[in-house]
Amino acid sequence: MLLKVPLVLEPQSEGGFTVTSPLLPELVTEGDSAAEAIANVSDALQAVLELYRESNRALPPNLVQRESDGPVWLETVVVTS
């Protein structure tokens, strides 16, 4: 299943970043760097998907992308030094 998950990457005053999603309010993770925070999204998303399955809740319709063997549009954060 392909999912298109909008993410908000918010710097924290004490350092590090918090990541949330406006479509999945249950998705919250963090990291000491932007790259680490983004890397942690996969685990957080897996936990949210399990929560939705266990409670028989449907995912937001604009989150689920059609299965396709064609190109997939992807926007991401790229951290450079």
N, C-alpha and C positions, 0 to 999 in steps of 0.2 A: 504494500500500500504506500503510495506517495502522499506525503503531507506537506502543505505549504503553511509554515508556522511563522506569523509575524512576531518579531522579538523586539524588546526594548532593553537596551544595554545602558545602565545608569551607573555613572561613577559614584563611589561612596566617599564621604569626607574623610573617613579613617583609612582610605586606600581600598583598592580592589573595585570590583564591579558586581552589580546585581542584575540578573536577567529575568524579565517577566514577559508574559504574552497577553496582549489585550483580548485575544480570542479564547485563551485557556488560562483563566485567573489562578488556577491551581498550580500552574507551572511557575516555579520560583527556584532559581539557583544562583550561585555566585562563584567568584574566583578572584584570586589575587591579581590577575591581569585580565585584559580583555580576551586574550586568546584562551586562557584557562576557563573563564566564565562561559565562552561559547562552546568549548569542548565539553563542559558539564551539562549542556542542554540535552544531549542525547539521553543520558541517564534520567534526568528529570522528566523528559517527555515520556520515556518508557513507564515511569511510575504513574504519570497522569493517565496514560492510555489504559493501564491496568485498573486504575480507579474508575474510569468511565465504563470499562467492560464489567467490572464487579457490580456496579450500580445500575447496569443496563441503560446508561445514558448514551444518546447519540452524540457523535462529535459534531461541532459546528459544520454546516454543509460546505462553506467556502474554505474549509481547512483540508478537506479530502480532495485530492486530485485524481483524475481518471488514470487508470493504469495505461501505460503507453510504452511503445518501444521507440517513440520519437524523442525529440529534444525536450528537455525540461528547463524552464526559466528558473534561474537561481540568483538571488541577491544575498550577499554575505558580507561579513566584516573581515577585512584583511588587515592584519597588524604588521606594520613594517618598522624597522628600527632606524 
